[in-house]
């Protein structure tokens, strides 16, 4: 949980936007569900933030595998598994959106 909170703090530079066509950076840890950690006006900005998160996780000693075309990464360690994913703001990896 402490690791996830650290990652969230790293996203403080994120510019939140509610513009149509926005992209959302989602992250999850082994013991925590998917959580929205930033919204970006373009896919490119989301991918840049995702890459920065992957680099931060790698510095913690986890093995990171990035899939730039898919806009995702997976980081694995002895007791940890962290995932990141950029998705259009209309998609939610947790399932259906509630209104």
Gaussian input, Z-matrix of N, CA and C with variables (Angstrom, degrees):
# hf/3-21g

backbone

0 1
 N
 C     1     B1
 C     2     B2     1     A1
 N     3     B3     2     A2     1     D1
 C     4     B4     3     A3     2     D2
 C     5     B5     4     A4     3     D3
 N     6     B6     5     A5     4     D4
 C     7     B7     6     A6     5     D5
 C     8     B8     7     A7     6     D6
 N     9     B9     8     A8     7     D7
 C    10    B10     9     A9     8     D8
 C    11    B11    10    A10     9     D9
 N    12    B12    11    A11    10    D10
 C    13    B13    12    A12    11    D11
 C    14    B14    13    A13    12    D12
 N    15    B15    14    A14    13    D13
 C    16    B16    15    A15    14    D14
 C    17    B17    16    A16    15    D15
 N    18    B18    17    A17    16    D16
 C    19    B19    18    A18    17    D17
 C    20    B20    19    A19    18    D18
 N    21    B21    20    A20    19    D19
 C    22    B22    21    A21    20    D20
 C    23    B23    22    A22    21    D21
 N    24    B24    23    A23    22    D22
 C    25    B25    24    A24    23    D23
 C    26    B26    25    A25    24    D24
 N    27    B27    26    A26    25    D25
 C    28    B28    27    A27    26    D26
 C    29    B29    28    A28    27    D27
 N    30    B30    29    A29    28    D28
 C    31    B31    30    A30    29    D29
 C    32    B32    31    A31    30    D30
 N    33    B33    32    A32    31    D31
 C    34    B34    33    A33    32    D32
 C    35    B35    34    A34    33    D33
 N    36    B36    35    A35    34    D34
 C    37    B37    36    A36    35    D35
 C    38    B38    37    A37    36    D36
 N    39    B39    38    A38    37    D37
 C    40    B40    39    A39    38    D38
 C    41    B41    40    A40    39    D39
 N    42    B42    41    A41    40    D40
 C    43    B43    42    A42    41    D41
 C    44    B44    43    A43    42    D42
 N    45    B45    44    A44    43    D43
 C    46    B46    45    A45    44    D44
 C    47    B47    46    A46    45    D45
 N    48    B48    47    A47    46    D46
 C    49    B49    48    A48    47    D47
 C    50    B50    49    A49    48    D48
 N    51    B51    50    A50    49    D49
 C    52    B52    51    A51    50    D50
 C    53    B53    52    A52    51    D51
 N    54    B54    53    A53    52    D52
 C    55    B55    54    A54    53    D53
 C    56    B56    55    A55    54    D54
 N    57    B57    56    A56    55    D55
 C    58    B58    57    A57    56    D56
 C    59    B59    58    A58    57    D57
 N    60    B60    59    A59    58    D58
 C    61    B61    60    A60    59    D59
 C    62    B62    61    A61    60    D60
 N    63    B63    62    A62    61    D61
 C    64    B64    63    A63    62    D62
 C    65    B65    64    A64    63    D63
 N    66    B66    65    A65    64    D64
 C    67    B67    66    A66    65    D65
 C    68    B68    67    A67    66    D66
 N    69    B69    68    A68    67    D67
 C    70    B70    69    A69    68    D68
 C    71    B71    70    A70    69    D69
 N    72    B72    71    A71    70    D70
 C    73    B73    72    A72    71    D71
 C    74    B74    73    A73    72    D72
 N    75    B75    74    A74    73    D73
 C    76    B76    75    A75    74    D74
 C    77    B77    76    A76    75    D75
 N    78    B78    77    A77    76    D76
 C    79    B79    78    A78    77    D77
 C    80    B80    79    A79    78    D78
 N    81    B81    80    A80    79    D79
 C    82    B82    81    A81    80    D80
 C    83    B83    82    A82    81    D81
 N    84    B84    83    A83    82    D82
 C    85    B85    84    A84    83    D83
 C    86    B86    85    A85    84    D84
 N    87    B87    86    A86    85    D85
 C    88    B88    87    A87    86    D86
 C    89    B89    88    A88    87    D87
 N    90    B90    89    A89    88    D88
 C    91    B91    90    A90    89    D89
 C    92    B92    91    A91    90    D90
 N    93    B93    92    A92    91    D91
 C    94    B94    93    A93    92    D92
 C    95    B95    94    A94    93    D93
 N    96    B96    95    A95    94    D94
 C    97    B97    96    A96    95    D95
 C    98    B98    97    A97    96    D96
 N    99    B99    98    A98    97    D97
 C   100   B100    99    A99    98    D98
 C   101   B101   100   A100    99    D99
 N   102   B102   101   A101   100   D100
 C   103   B103   102   A102   101   D101
 C   104   B104   103   A103   102   D102
 N   105   B105   104   A104   103   D103
 C   106   B106   105   A105   104   D104
 C   107   B107   106   A106   105   D105
 N   108   B108   107   A107   106   D106
 C   109   B109   108   A108   107   D107
 C   110   B110   109   A109   108   D108
 N   111   B111   110   A110   109   D109
 C   112   B112   111   A111   110   D110
 C   113   B113   112   A112   111   D111
 N   114   B114   113   A113   112   D112
 C   115   B115   114   A114   113   D113
 C   116   B116   115   A115   114   D114
 N   117   B117   116   A116   115   D115
 C   118   B118   117   A117   116   D116
 C   119   B119   118   A118   117   D117
 N   120   B120   119   A119   118   D118
 C   121   B121   120   A120   119   D119
 C   122   B122   121   A121   120   D120
 N   123   B123   122   A122   121   D121
 C   124   B124   123   A123   122   D122
 C   125   B125   124   A124   123   D123
 N   126   B126   125   A125   124   D124
 C   127   B127   126   A126   125   D125
 C   128   B128   127   A127   126   D126
 N   129   B129   128   A128   127   D127
 C   130   B130   129   A129   128   D128
 C   131   B131   130   A130   129   D129
 N   132   B132   131   A131   130   D130
 C   133   B133   132   A132   131   D131
 C   134   B134   133   A133   132   D132
 N   135   B135   134   A134   133   D133
 C   136   B136   135   A135   134   D134
 C   137   B137   136   A136   135   D135
 N   138   B138   137   A137   136   D136
 C   139   B139   138   A138   137   D137
 C   140   B140   139   A139   138   D138
 N   141   B141   140   A140   139   D139
 C   142   B142   141   A141   140   D140
 C   143   B143   142   A142   141   D141
 N   144   B144   143   A143   142   D142
 C   145   B145   144   A144   143   D143
 C   146   B146   145   A145   144   D144
 N   147   B147   146   A146   145   D145
 C   148   B148   147   A147   146   D146
 C   149   B149   148   A148   147   D147
 N   150   B150   149   A149   148   D148
 C   151   B151   150   A150   149   D149
 C   152   B152   151   A151   150   D150
 N   153   B153   152   A152   151   D151
 C   154   B154   153   A153   152   D152
 C   155   B155   154   A154   153   D153
 N   156   B156   155   A155   154   D154
 C   157   B157   156   A156   155   D155
 C   158   B158   157   A157   156   D156
 N   159   B159   158   A158   157   D157
 C   160   B160   159   A159   158   D158
 C   161   B161   160   A160   159   D159
 N   162   B162   161   A161   160   D160
 C   163   B163   162   A162   161   D161
 C   164   B164   163   A163   162   D162
 N   165   B165   164   A164   163   D163
 C   166   B166   165   A165   164   D164
 C   167   B167   166   A166   165   D165
 N   168   B168   167   A167   166   D166
 C   169   B169   168   A168   167   D167
 C   170   B170   169   A169   168   D168
 N   171   B171   170   A170   169   D169
 C   172   B172   171   A171   170   D170
 C   173   B173   172   A172   171   D171
 N   174   B174   173   A173   172   D172
 C   175   B175   174   A174   173   D173
 C   176   B176   175   A175   174   D174
 N   177   B177   176   A176   175   D175
 C   178   B178   177   A177   176   D176
 C   179   B179   178   A178   177   D177
 N   180   B180   179   A179   178   D178
 C   181   B181   180   A180   179   D179
 C   182   B182   181   A181   180   D180
 N   183   B183   182   A182   181   D181
 C   184   B184   183   A183   182   D182
 C   185   B185   184   A184   183   D183
 N   186   B186   185   A185   184   D184
 C   187   B187   186   A186   185   D185
 C   188   B188   187   A187   186   D186
 N   189   B189   188   A188   187   D187
 C   190   B190   189   A189   188   D188
 C   191   B191   190   A190   189   D189
 N   192   B192   191   A191   190   D190
 C   193   B193   192   A192   191   D191
 C   194   B194   193   A193   192   D192
 N   195   B195   194   A194   193   D193
 C   196   B196   195   A195   194   D194
 C   197   B197   196   A196   195   D195
 N   198   B198   197   A197   196   D196
 C   199   B199   198   A198   197   D197
 C   200   B200   199   A199   198   D198
 N   201   B201   200   A200   199   D199
 C   202   B202   201   A201   200   D200
 C   203   B203   202   A202   201   D201
 N   204   B204   203   A203   202   D202
 C   205   B205   204   A204   203   D203
 C   206   B206   205   A205   204   D204
 N   207   B207   206   A206   205   D205
 C   208   B208   207   A207   206   D206
 C   209   B209   208   A208   207   D207
 N   210   B210   209   A209   208   D208
 C   211   B211   210   A210   209   D209
 C   212   B212   211   A211   210   D210
 N   213   B213   212   A212   211   D211
 C   214   B214   213   A213   212   D212
 C   215   B215   214   A214   213   D213
 N   216   B216   215   A215   214   D214
 C   217   B217   216   A216   215   D215
 C   218   B218   217   A217   216   D216
 N   219   B219   218   A218   217   D217
 C   220   B220   219   A219   218   D218
 C   221   B221   220   A220   219   D219
 N   222   B222   221   A221   220   D220
 C   223   B223   222   A222   221   D221
 C   224   B224   223   A223   222   D222
 N   225   B225   224   A224   223   D223
 C   226   B226   225   A225   224   D224
 C   227   B227   226   A226   225   D225
 N   228   B228   227   A227   226   D226
 C   229   B229   228   A228   227   D227
 C   230   B230   229   A229   228   D228
 N   231   B231   230   A230   229   D229
 C   232   B232   231   A231   230   D230
 C   233   B233   232   A232   231   D231
 N   234   B234   233   A233   232   D232
 C   235   B235   234   A234   233   D233
 C   236   B236   235   A235   234   D234
 N   237   B237   236   A236   235   D235
 C   238   B238   237   A237   236   D236
 C   239   B239   238   A238   237   D237
 N   240   B240   239   A239   238   D238
 C   241   B241   240   A240   239   D239
 C   242   B242   241   A241   240   D240
 N   243   B243   242   A242   241   D241
 C   244   B244   243   A243   242   D242
 C   245   B245   244   A244   243   D243
 N   246   B246   245   A245   244   D244
 C   247   B247   246   A246   245   D245
 C   248   B248   247   A247   246   D246
 N   249   B249   248   A248   247   D247
 C   250   B250   249   A249   248   D248
 C   251   B251   250   A250   249   D249
 N   252   B252   251   A251   250   D250
 C   253   B253   252   A252   251   D251
 C   254   B254   253   A253   252   D252
 N   255   B255   254   A254   253   D253
 C   256   B256   255   A255   254   D254
 C   257   B257   256   A256   255   D255
 N   258   B258   257   A257   256   D256
 C   259   B259   258   A258   257   D257
 C   260   B260   259   A259   258   D258
 N   261   B261   260   A260   259   D259
 C   262   B262   261   A261   260   D260
 C   263   B263   262   A262   261   D261
 N   264   B264   263   A263   262   D262
 C   265   B265   264   A264   263   D263
 C   266   B266   265   A265   264   D264
 N   267   B267   266   A266   265   D265
 C   268   B268   267   A267   266   D266
 C   269   B269   268   A268   267   D267
 N   270   B270   269   A269   268   D268
 C   271   B271   270   A270   269   D269
 C   272   B272   271   A271   270   D270
 N   273   B273   272   A272   271   D271
 C   274   B274   273   A273   272   D272
 C   275   B275   274   A274   273   D273
 N   276   B276   275   A275   274   D274
 C   277   B277   276   A276   275   D275
 C   278   B278   277   A277   276   D276
 N   279   B279   278   A278   277   D277
 C   280   B280   279   A279   278   D278
 C   281   B281   280   A280   279   D279
 N   282   B282   281   A281   280   D280
 C   283   B283   282   A282   281   D281
 C   284   B284   283   A283   282   D282
 N   285   B285   284   A284   283   D283
 C   286   B286   285   A285   284   D284
 C   287   B287   286   A286   285   D285
 N   288   B288   287   A287   286   D286
 C   289   B289   288   A288   287   D287
 C   290   B290   289   A289   288   D288
 N   291   B291   290   A290   289   D289
 C   292   B292   291   A291   290   D290
 C   293   B293   292   A292   291   D291
 N   294   B294   293   A293   292   D292
 C   295   B295   294   A294   293   D293
 C   296   B296   295   A295   294   D294

   B1=1.4382
   B2=1.5348
   B3=1.3089
   B4=1.4630
   B5=1.5255
   B6=1.3241
   B7=1.4617
   B8=1.5179
   B9=1.3230
   B10=1.4644
   B11=1.5197
   B12=1.3331
   B13=1.4702
   B14=1.5226
   B15=1.3185
   B16=1.4598
   B17=1.5195
   B18=1.3144
   B19=1.4650
   B20=1.5195
   B21=1.3089
   B22=1.4636
   B23=1.5207
   B24=1.3208
   B25=1.4633
   B26=1.5205
   B27=1.3078
   B28=1.4621
   B29=1.5209
   B30=1.3156
   B31=1.4630
   B32=1.5271
   B33=1.3050
   B34=1.4609
   B35=1.5245
   B36=1.3197
   B37=1.4620
   B38=1.5274
   B39=1.3131
   B40=1.4570
   B41=1.5217
   B42=1.3109
   B43=1.4498
   B44=1.5127
   B45=1.3164
   B46=1.4545
   B47=1.5198
   B48=1.3134
   B49=1.4519
   B50=1.5069
   B51=1.2936
   B52=1.4553
   B53=1.5231
   B54=1.3083
   B55=1.4660
   B56=1.5171
   B57=1.3260
   B58=1.4497
   B59=1.5234
   B60=1.3052
   B61=1.4564
   B62=1.5177
   B63=1.3119
   B64=1.4590
   B65=1.5365
   B66=1.3149
   B67=1.4641
   B68=1.5168
   B69=1.3257
   B70=1.4585
   B71=1.5164
   B72=1.3335
   B73=1.4575
   B74=1.5221
   B75=1.3212
   B76=1.4590
   B77=1.5186
   B78=1.3352
   B79=1.4608
   B80=1.5137
   B81=1.3164
   B82=1.4666
   B83=1.5235
   B84=1.3157
   B85=1.4505
   B86=1.5095
   B87=1.3140
   B88=1.4622
   B89=1.5266
   B90=1.3209
   B91=1.4633
   B92=1.5292
   B93=1.3243
   B94=1.4641
   B95=1.5246
   B96=1.3284
   B97=1.4670
   B98=1.5297
   B99=1.3177
   B100=1.4591
   B101=1.5187
   B102=1.3349
   B103=1.4525
   B104=1.5162
   B105=1.3087
   B106=1.4631
   B107=1.5231
   B108=1.3279
   B109=1.4702
   B110=1.5199
   B111=1.3272
   B112=1.4544
   B113=1.5117
   B114=1.3263
   B115=1.4549
   B116=1.5190
   B117=1.3259
   B118=1.4582
   B119=1.5188
   B120=1.3062
   B121=1.4602
   B122=1.5177
   B123=1.3371
   B124=1.4623
   B125=1.5242
   B126=1.3199
   B127=1.4659
   B128=1.5282
   B129=1.3192
   B130=1.4630
   B131=1.5265
   B132=1.3461
   B133=1.4635
   B134=1.5267
   B135=1.3203
   B136=1.4574
   B137=1.5318
   B138=1.3257
   B139=1.4709
   B140=1.5250
   B141=1.3254
   B142=1.4735
   B143=1.5329
   B144=1.3262
   B145=1.4651
   B146=1.5282
   B147=1.3154
   B148=1.4660
   B149=1.5270
   B150=1.3167
   B151=1.4676
   B152=1.5325
   B153=1.3282
   B154=1.4669
   B155=1.5191
   B156=1.3420
   B157=1.4578
   B158=1.5290
   B159=1.3244
   B160=1.4703
   B161=1.5281
   B162=1.3203
   B163=1.4672
   B164=1.5294
   B165=1.3315
   B166=1.4630
   B167=1.5200
   B168=1.3225
   B169=1.4585
   B170=1.5260
   B171=1.3116
   B172=1.4655
   B173=1.5288
   B174=1.3179
   B175=1.4734
   B176=1.5209
   B177=1.3281
   B178=1.4593
   B179=1.5259
   B180=1.3349
   B181=1.4553
   B182=1.5163
   B183=1.3169
   B184=1.4475
   B185=1.5258
   B186=1.3231
   B187=1.4636
   B188=1.5265
   B189=1.3355
   B190=1.4627
   B191=1.5208
   B192=1.3239
   B193=1.4588
   B194=1.5203
   B195=1.3401
   B196=1.4650
   B197=1.5234
   B198=1.3102
   B199=1.4605
   B200=1.5309
   B201=1.3320
   B202=1.4722
   B203=1.5268
   B204=1.3466
   B205=1.4655
   B206=1.5340
   B207=1.3235
   B208=1.4639
   B209=1.5252
   B210=1.3480
   B211=1.4592
   B212=1.5112
   B213=1.3449
   B214=1.4619
   B215=1.5275
   B216=1.3405
   B217=1.4585
   B218=1.5144
   B219=1.3245
   B220=1.4581
   B221=1.5144
   B222=1.3236
   B223=1.4608
   B224=1.5207
   B225=1.3162
   B226=1.4552
   B227=1.5172
   B228=1.2993
   B229=1.4483
   B230=1.5134
   B231=1.3027
   B232=1.4570
   B233=1.5245
   B234=1.3163
   B235=1.4663
   B236=1.5169
   B237=1.3397
   B238=1.4564
   B239=1.5205
   B240=1.3144
   B241=1.4531
   B242=1.5244
   B243=1.3190
   B244=1.4581
   B245=1.5135
   B246=1.3188
   B247=1.4616
   B248=1.5170
   B249=1.3260
   B250=1.4506
   B251=1.5161
   B252=1.3259
   B253=1.4593
   B254=1.5223
   B255=1.3328
   B256=1.4576
   B257=1.5304
   B258=1.3276
   B259=1.4622
   B260=1.5257
   B261=1.3392
   B262=1.4664
   B263=1.5298
   B264=1.3358
   B265=1.4621
   B266=1.5264
   B267=1.3062
   B268=1.4688
   B269=1.5242
   B270=1.3357
   B271=1.4633
   B272=1.5262
   B273=1.3121
   B274=1.4545
   B275=1.5300
   B276=1.3394
   B277=1.4647
   B278=1.5291
   B279=1.3304
   B280=1.4639
   B281=1.5173
   B282=1.3235
   B283=1.4627
   B284=1.5162
   B285=1.2981
   B286=1.4546
   B287=1.5170
   B288=1.3440
   B289=1.4566
   B290=1.5123
   B291=1.3043
   B292=1.4631
   B293=1.5099
   B294=1.3201
   B295=1.4588
   B296=1.5007
   A1=109.51
   A2=116.62
   A3=120.67
   A4=110.46
   A5=116.22
   A6=121.08
   A7=110.78
   A8=117.08
   A9=121.06
   A10=110.24
   A11=117.42
   A12=119.84
   A13=111.11
   A14=117.31
   A15=121.05
   A16=110.39
   A17=116.41
   A18=120.06
   A19=111.17
   A20=117.03
   A21=120.18
   A22=110.52
   A23=117.04
   A24=120.26
   A25=111.36
   A26=116.63
   A27=120.68
   A28=112.31
   A29=116.64
   A30=120.79
   A31=113.56
   A32=118.40
   A33=121.22
   A34=112.32
   A35=117.51
   A36=121.20
   A37=112.01
   A38=116.79
   A39=122.41
   A40=111.54
   A41=116.65
   A42=121.66
   A43=108.12
   A44=115.70
   A45=119.83
   A46=109.56
   A47=114.91
   A48=120.18
   A49=109.85
   A50=116.51
   A51=119.74
   A52=110.15
   A53=116.99
   A54=121.66
   A55=110.77
   A56=114.87
   A57=120.54
   A58=108.65
   A59=116.67
   A60=120.66
   A61=112.50
   A62=117.50
   A63=121.23
   A64=110.59
   A65=114.88
   A66=122.61
   A67=108.78
   A68=116.37
   A69=121.95
   A70=109.88
   A71=115.46
   A72=121.66
   A73=107.73
   A74=115.73
   A75=123.37
   A76=108.77
   A77=116.94
   A78=120.98
   A79=109.03
   A80=115.02
   A81=121.02
   A82=109.30
   A83=115.05
   A84=121.97
   A85=109.50
   A86=115.94
   A87=120.69
   A88=112.15
   A89=117.21
   A90=119.83
   A91=112.66
   A92=117.37
   A93=119.51
   A94=109.89
   A95=116.47
   A96=120.25
   A97=111.19
   A98=115.97
   A99=121.24
   A100=109.18
   A101=116.08
   A102=121.20
   A103=108.80
   A104=116.01
   A105=121.87
   A106=108.17
   A107=116.84
   A108=119.85
   A109=113.26
   A110=118.27
   A111=120.45
   A112=111.66
   A113=115.62
   A114=121.66
   A115=108.27
   A116=116.20
   A117=121.90
   A118=110.19
   A119=116.20
   A120=120.60
   A121=113.03
   A122=117.72
   A123=120.90
   A124=110.54
   A125=114.98
   A126=120.63
   A127=110.41
   A128=116.48
   A129=121.12
   A130=111.45
   A131=117.19
   A132=120.20
   A133=110.76
   A134=116.78
   A135=120.37
   A136=110.25
   A137=116.43
   A138=121.10
   A139=111.25
   A140=116.70
   A141=120.79
   A142=110.01
   A143=117.00
   A144=120.87
   A145=110.76
   A146=116.69
   A147=121.64
   A148=110.34
   A149=116.39
   A150=120.94
   A151=110.52
   A152=116.88
   A153=120.32
   A154=110.99
   A155=116.90
   A156=120.36
   A157=110.86
   A158=116.43
   A159=120.36
   A160=110.27
   A161=117.11
   A162=120.87
   A163=110.97
   A164=117.41
   A165=121.54
   A166=110.98
   A167=116.75
   A168=121.48
   A169=110.23
   A170=116.95
   A171=121.01
   A172=111.18
   A173=116.67
   A174=120.70
   A175=111.77
   A176=117.08
   A177=121.23
   A178=111.95
   A179=116.48
   A180=121.03
   A181=115.26
   A182=117.42
   A183=120.02
   A184=110.03
   A185=116.01
   A186=121.03
   A187=107.64
   A188=115.86
   A189=121.20
   A190=110.01
   A191=115.31
   A192=122.46
   A193=107.23
   A194=115.38
   A195=120.40
   A196=110.18
   A197=115.07
   A198=122.54
   A199=106.04
   A200=115.62
   A201=121.12
   A202=112.72
   A203=119.84
   A204=118.78
   A205=113.21
   A206=117.03
   A207=120.98
   A208=111.97
   A209=116.75
   A210=120.00
   A211=112.50
   A212=115.94
   A213=118.66
   A214=110.96
   A215=114.58
   A216=120.47
   A217=109.03
   A218=114.43
   A219=123.03
   A220=106.11
   A221=116.21
   A222=121.55
   A223=108.11
   A224=116.17
   A225=120.20
   A226=110.38
   A227=114.55
   A228=122.58
   A229=108.20
   A230=116.44
   A231=120.66
   A232=111.09
   A233=117.24
   A234=121.30
   A235=112.70
   A236=117.24
   A237=119.33
   A238=111.64
   A239=113.70
   A240=121.75
   A241=105.69
   A242=117.25
   A243=121.84
   A244=107.94
   A245=115.56
   A246=121.31
   A247=109.36
   A248=114.61
   A249=121.04
   A250=109.20
   A251=116.23
   A252=120.13
   A253=109.74
   A254=117.35
   A255=122.98
   A256=107.93
   A257=115.16
   A258=120.57
   A259=109.44
   A260=116.87
   A261=118.80
   A262=108.49
   A263=116.77
   A264=118.98
   A265=113.29
   A266=116.78
   A267=120.37
   A268=112.03
   A269=118.00
   A270=122.75
   A271=110.02
   A272=115.98
   A273=121.79
   A274=108.19
   A275=118.63
   A276=119.99
   A277=113.27
   A278=117.26
   A279=120.95
   A280=112.04
   A281=117.22
   A282=120.57
   A283=110.38
   A284=116.52
   A285=121.83
   A286=112.21
   A287=115.68
   A288=120.99
   A289=109.99
   A290=115.37
   A291=121.04
   A292=108.43
   A293=116.24
   A294=120.01
   A295=111.17
   D1=-39.29
   D2=179.42
   D3=-62.13
   D4=-38.65
   D5=178.33
   D6=-61.82
   D7=-44.31
   D8=-179.95
   D9=-63.58
   D10=-42.45
   D11=178.35
   D12=-62.70
   D13=-37.48
   D14=176.63
   D15=-62.37
   D16=-43.39
   D17=179.20
   D18=-63.53
   D19=-39.35
   D20=179.41
   D21=-64.13
   D22=-38.19
   D23=178.72
   D24=-63.92
   D25=-33.03
   D26=178.78
   D27=-65.94
   D28=-18.39
   D29=-178.82
   D30=-91.46
   D31=12.47
   D32=-177.57
   D33=-61.64
   D34=-22.55
   D35=179.73
   D36=-74.99
   D37=-8.85
   D38=-175.44
   D39=-60.81
   D40=132.11
   D41=174.09
   D42=-94.35
   D43=115.98
   D44=-179.37
   D45=-81.35
   D46=142.31
   D47=178.71
   D48=-147.61
   D49=151.20
   D50=176.95
   D51=-116.13
   D52=19.55
   D53=-178.13
   D54=-65.15
   D55=148.90
   D56=176.80
   D57=-61.68
   D58=140.14
   D59=-179.45
   D60=84.19
   D61=14.55
   D62=-179.39
   D63=-71.12
   D64=160.54
   D65=178.25
   D66=-120.34
   D67=144.67
   D68=-178.18
   D69=-117.64
   D70=134.66
   D71=174.12
   D72=-93.17
   D73=119.85
   D74=179.31
   D75=-109.45
   D76=142.60
   D77=175.18
   D78=-139.11
   D79=152.00
   D80=175.48
   D81=-146.42
   D82=152.07
   D83=175.90
   D84=-115.61
   D85=175.79
   D86=-177.00
   D87=-58.28
   D88=-37.19
   D89=-177.03
   D90=-111.35
   D91=12.48
   D92=178.40
   D93=-131.68
   D94=147.19
   D95=-178.33
   D96=-77.62
   D97=172.93
   D98=175.18
   D99=-55.60
   D100=137.41
   D101=177.54
   D102=-139.67
   D103=136.92
   D104=176.65
   D105=-74.93
   D106=123.73
   D107=-177.42
   D108=-116.62
   D109=-3.31
   D110=177.30
   D111=-178.87
   D112=147.90
   D113=177.37
   D114=-122.14
   D115=137.25
   D116=-173.81
   D117=-129.66
   D118=151.96
   D119=-176.99
   D120=-75.95
   D121=-20.12
   D122=179.10
   D123=-137.41
   D124=159.46
   D125=176.74
   D126=-63.66
   D127=-37.00
   D128=-178.68
   D129=-62.04
   D130=-42.37
   D131=178.88
   D132=-66.50
   D133=-38.59
   D134=176.95
   D135=-63.87
   D136=-44.27
   D137=-179.94
   D138=-62.52
   D139=-36.33
   D140=178.28
   D141=-65.45
   D142=-44.71
   D143=177.65
   D144=-64.67
   D145=-39.43
   D146=177.63
   D147=-60.40
   D148=-44.97
   D149=179.31
   D150=-62.31
   D151=-41.48
   D152=178.15
   D153=-62.88
   D154=-39.09
   D155=177.26
   D156=-65.51
   D157=-40.76
   D158=178.29
   D159=-61.21
   D160=-41.32
   D161=178.32
   D162=-64.75
   D163=-40.92
   D164=179.09
   D165=-63.82
   D166=-42.15
   D167=178.83
   D168=-65.44
   D169=-40.18
   D170=178.93
   D171=-61.35
   D172=-36.86
   D173=178.34
   D174=-65.46
   D175=-19.61
   D176=177.06
   D177=-82.69
   D178=-0.78
   D179=175.95
   D180=98.22
   D181=8.38
   D182=178.32
   D183=-89.58
   D184=151.86
   D185=176.39
   D186=-85.86
   D187=120.76
   D188=-174.90
   D189=-108.03
   D190=134.12
   D191=172.96
   D192=-121.47
   D193=114.33
   D194=179.90
   D195=-98.87
   D196=143.59
   D197=173.59
   D198=-123.69
   D199=85.44
   D200=-175.00
   D201=-58.09
   D202=-45.58
   D203=179.76
   D204=-59.72
   D205=-33.83
   D206=179.55
   D207=-86.18
   D208=-12.53
   D209=-178.54
   D210=68.35
   D211=48.01
   D212=-177.85
   D213=-149.61
   D214=164.47
   D215=170.06
   D216=-146.89
   D217=157.22
   D218=174.48
   D219=-129.85
   D220=131.64
   D221=177.61
   D222=-123.07
   D223=130.77
   D224=-178.46
   D225=-127.40
   D226=146.28
   D227=176.10
   D228=-142.51
   D229=-172.74
   D230=-177.94
   D231=-57.93
   D232=-50.75
   D233=-177.87
   D234=-120.44
   D235=16.32
   D236=-174.55
   D237=-133.82
   D238=150.20
   D239=175.27
   D240=-145.37
   D241=119.05
   D242=-179.74
   D243=-125.56
   D244=137.63
   D245=179.36
   D246=-127.40
   D247=147.86
   D248=174.41
   D249=-134.59
   D250=146.46
   D251=-176.63
   D252=-152.93
   D253=132.36
   D254=171.10
   D255=-95.70
   D256=125.65
   D257=179.61
   D258=-133.97
   D259=152.18
   D260=172.59
   D261=-56.77
   D262=149.41
   D263=-176.34
   D264=-64.84
   D265=-8.73
   D266=176.38
   D267=-85.99
   D268=-11.29
   D269=179.86
   D270=-102.91
   D271=142.03
   D272=-179.43
   D273=-135.86
   D274=116.11
   D275=-177.36
   D276=-67.26
   D277=-11.82
   D278=178.73
   D279=-82.92
   D280=-10.13
   D281=-178.20
   D282=122.77
   D283=-153.26
   D284=-177.56
   D285=-66.03
   D286=141.65
   D287=175.01
   D288=-75.71
   D289=143.17
   D290=175.37
   D291=-101.83
   D292=144.64
   D293=178.16
   D294=-108.05

